[in-house]
Structure formats: C-alpha cells, structure tokens
Amino acid sequence: MEQIKNTILLIDDHPMLRNGVKQLIGTDSHFLVIAETGSGTEGIQLAVTLEPDIILLDINMNDMNGLEILRYLRRNNVSSRIIIFTVSNTKEDIITALKNGADGYLLKDMEPENLLKALHSIAEGKIIMDESITYIILDYMRYGDESTIKQSHDVNLLTPREHEIFNLLVQGLSNKLIAKELDIVESTVKVHVKSIFKKLNFKSRMEMTVWYLQNKL
C-alpha cells in the first residue's frame, strides 16, 4: 500500500534557503513539497487553492509581511497547519503569530535533523515551538491577555460530530489521524475543523488547546 505523504507549501523569499529546505524535506518519505514561492501574494493563492497539510511561512517577505499572510489565511478559514519559520525571535513577533493562528514557531538556525523531527511532530498534530523561545510561550500560556479571556468559546454550539472532533483536536491528533479514528475521509474532517474554529472563535489548534487546558473541560 502506497504511503500517504503530508503535503507542504514553502513561502519564503530566500531562494537558496527555500531550495535547501526543499531538498532536506525530499529526503524524508513522509513529506512532499507540493509548491513553493518567494511571493507572499502567490503564497496566499497557493495556500487557498491547495490547502496543504503544512505551510512553512517566513515573516520577513519582500512584498508582504508573513504575519499579514497568516492573518489572511486564518480569516479565510485555511485549515493547514501554519508554522512560522523565521530568524526573528522577538517577543512581539512570537506572540502576534500565536494570537493570529500559528500552529508553531521555529527559528531558521535550527539543525536540519531537528527541522525534520519538528515536521514529524507537526504531522502528528503536536504544537511545535523552538526551545530557545519556550519561556515566552509559557508566559503567554500562563497569563494570556484580557482580550483572549473575554472571547466566547461555547462548546455547546458544536454538533455531536464536531464535539467528537474537538475532543480529538485538543488531544493533539492531526486531521489524518482524526479521519482514521472516526473512520471518515480527511476532507470531511477539514470541513468540521473549519466549523469548529468559527463557532468557538479560535484561529488555531494551539489557541484552542491552550484554552482547553486552562479550563479543563
């Protein structure tokens, strides 16, 4: 039986780095880079059209800031796992990325083998953060901010099937694993995930999981 690969879109305006990352990912049979671009505008079009499993997104783009791209994709309910892959380790960029729907934040100075390990964890539905910025994430998870606390996240709005999927999402399962667990097709899971995010006012799995753990539903 042919292995189902996790699809990846690269959005980064550095051709050499993009090519290097593509070659690295190509050494792992679990992943397939289905598209790449150095343009933020084209990146949005590719993300909306292809809806890959994972998007590796740089912040500092020539034509469009990566955080703007992130916001646009989440506003338009793109359910891909979006991982910020950047040189920026500033608190402002990290927190802005998390608040706007990033599923992870990795720094470009990481070792190649660690990037592949991170991609495997991401594919399994885990939340991924570079170890060097963990303290910033922990502060955000512990204290958050008033706007996050005041948002309405009423799980009673979910249908029985959505509630099933919600419970699997906060356990860290990917769309593929949820589909396998519930014996449904992955495209159906994606539709439900979009509905869950919309009903509960969440932008990402990370935001949803942090809220779930804080409230211990």
C-alpha positions in Angstrom: 0.0 0.0 0.0 1.4 3.4 -1.0 2.2 5.7 1.9 0.1 8.9 2.1 2.5 11.8 2.3 2.0 15.0 4.2 1.9 17.9 1.8 4.0 21.0 2.4 3.9 24.6 1.0 7.0 26.7 1.4 6.6 30.5 1.5 10.0 32.2 1.8 11.6 34.9 -0.3 15.2 33.5 0.1 15.6 31.1 -3.0 18.7 29.4 -1.6 17.2 28.6 1.8 13.9 27.6 0.2 15.8 25.2 -2.1 17.8 23.8 0.7 14.7 23.2 2.8 13.0 21.5 -0.1 16.0 19.2 -0.7 16.0 18.3 3.0 12.3 17.6 3.1 12.8 15.5 0.0 15.0 13.1 1.9 12.0 12.1 4.1 9.4 9.8 2.5 6.7 11.1 4.8 6.6 14.5 3.2 6.1 16.1 -0.2 6.7 19.8 -1.1 3.8 20.4 -3.5 4.6 24.1 -4.1 7.0 26.9 -3.2 7.1 30.6 -3.7 9.1 33.7 -2.7 6.0 35.9 -3.1 3.5 36.5 -0.3 0.7 37.2 -2.7 1.3 34.0 -4.6 1.7 32.1 -1.3 -1.8 33.1 -0.3 -3.2 31.9 -3.7 -1.4 28.6 -3.4 -2.4 28.1 0.2 -6.1 28.8 -0.5 -6.1 26.6 -3.7 -4.0 23.7 -2.4 -4.8 23.7 1.3 -1.6 21.6 2.1 -1.2 19.8 5.4 1.6 22.1 6.5 2.7 25.6 5.5 6.2 26.8 6.4 5.9 30.6 6.4 8.7 33.2 6.8 7.8 36.5 8.5 10.1 38.9 6.6 8.9 38.8 3.0 9.7 41.4 0.3 6.1 42.1 -0.9 4.1 41.2 2.2 4.7 40.5 5.9 4.3 36.9 6.8 2.1 37.8 9.8 -0.3 39.5 7.4 -0.3 36.4 5.3 -1.1 34.3 8.4 -4.0 36.6 9.4 -5.4 36.5 5.9 -5.3 32.7 5.7 -6.9 32.3 9.1 -9.7 34.8 8.2 -10.4 32.8 5.1 -10.5 29.5 7.1 -7.5 27.8 5.6 -7.1 24.8 7.9 -3.5 23.9 7.1 -1.0 23.7 10.0 0.8 27.0 9.6 4.3 27.1 11.1 6.3 30.3 11.2 9.9 29.6 10.1 12.0 32.7 10.6 15.1 34.3 12.0 13.0 36.6 14.3 13.0 35.7 18.0 11.3 38.9 19.2 8.5 38.6 21.7 6.3 40.8 19.6 6.5 38.6 16.5 6.1 35.4 18.5 3.0 36.5 20.4 1.5 38.1 17.3 2.0 34.9 15.4 0.3 32.8 18.2 -2.6 35.2 18.6 -3.2 35.1 14.8 -3.4 31.4 14.4 0.2 30.0 14.0 0.4 26.3 15.0 4.1 26.6 15.7 7.2 28.8 15.6 10.6 27.6 14.5 13.9 29.5 14.1 16.0 29.1 11.0 19.2 28.5 12.8 17.9 25.0 14.0 19.8 21.9 12.9 18.4 20.2 9.7 17.6 17.0 11.5 15.7 18.9 14.1 13.6 20.5 11.4 12.6 17.0 10.1 11.8 15.9 13.7 9.6 19.0 14.1 7.8 18.3 10.9 7.0 14.8 12.1 5.6 16.2 15.3 3.6 18.7 13.4 2.2 16.0 11.2 1.1 14.1 14.3 -0.9 17.2 15.5 1.6 18.4 18.1 2.3 22.1 18.8 5.9 22.9 18.0 8.0 25.7 19.4 11.7 26.4 19.2 13.3 25.5 22.5 15.0 28.9 22.8 11.7 30.8 22.9 9.8 28.4 25.2 9.9 30.9 28.1 8.0 33.5 26.0 5.3 30.9 25.1 5.0 29.7 28.7 4.3 33.3 29.9 1.7 33.7 27.2 0.0 30.4 28.1 0.0 31.2 31.8 -1.2 34.8 31.7 -2.5 35.4 28.2 -4.3 38.8 27.9 -7.7 40.2 28.6 -8.9 40.1 25.0 -8.2 36.3 24.9 -10.0 35.7 28.2 -13.1 37.7 27.2 -13.7 35.8 23.9 -16.7 33.5 23.8 -15.8 29.8 23.4 -19.0 27.9 23.9 -18.6 24.2 23.2 -22.4 23.8 23.5 -22.6 25.3 20.0 -20.9 22.2 18.5 -22.8 19.3 16.9 -22.2 15.8 18.3 -19.8 15.0 15.5 -18.0 18.4 15.9 -17.7 17.7 19.7 -16.0 14.3 18.9 -13.6 16.0 16.6 -13.0 18.8 19.1 -12.0 16.3 21.8 -9.5 14.7 19.4 -8.1 18.0 18.3 -7.2 19.1 21.8 -5.5 15.7 22.3 -3.2 16.7 19.5 -4.4 14.5 16.7 -3.9 15.6 13.1 -6.6 15.7 10.5 -5.4 12.4 9.1 -5.4 10.7 12.5 -8.9 12.0 13.3 -10.2 10.7 10.0 -8.7 7.3 10.8 -10.0 7.3 14.4 -13.6 8.2 13.3 -13.5 6.2 10.0 -14.3 9.2 7.8 -12.5 10.9 5.0 -10.0 13.6 5.7 -11.8 16.2 3.6 -14.8 15.8 5.9 -12.6 16.4 9.0 -11.3 19.6 7.4 -14.9 20.9 6.9 -15.7 20.1 10.6 -12.5 21.7 11.8 -13.3 25.0 10.0 -16.8 24.9 11.5 -15.4 24.3 15.0 -12.9 27.2 14.7 -15.6 29.5 13.5 -18.2 28.5 16.2 -15.7 28.7 19.0 -13.8 31.8 17.8 -10.4 30.1 17.6 -7.7 30.8 15.0 -5.5 27.7 15.5 -5.2 24.4 17.3 -2.6 26.0 19.6 -5.1 28.6 20.8 -7.8 26.0 21.2 -5.6 23.6 23.1 -4.2 26.3 25.5 -7.8 27.4 26.3 -8.9 23.8 26.8 -6.0 23.1 29.2 -6.7 26.3 31.2 -10.4 25.5 31.6 -10.0 21.7 31.9 -13.3 20.9 30.1 
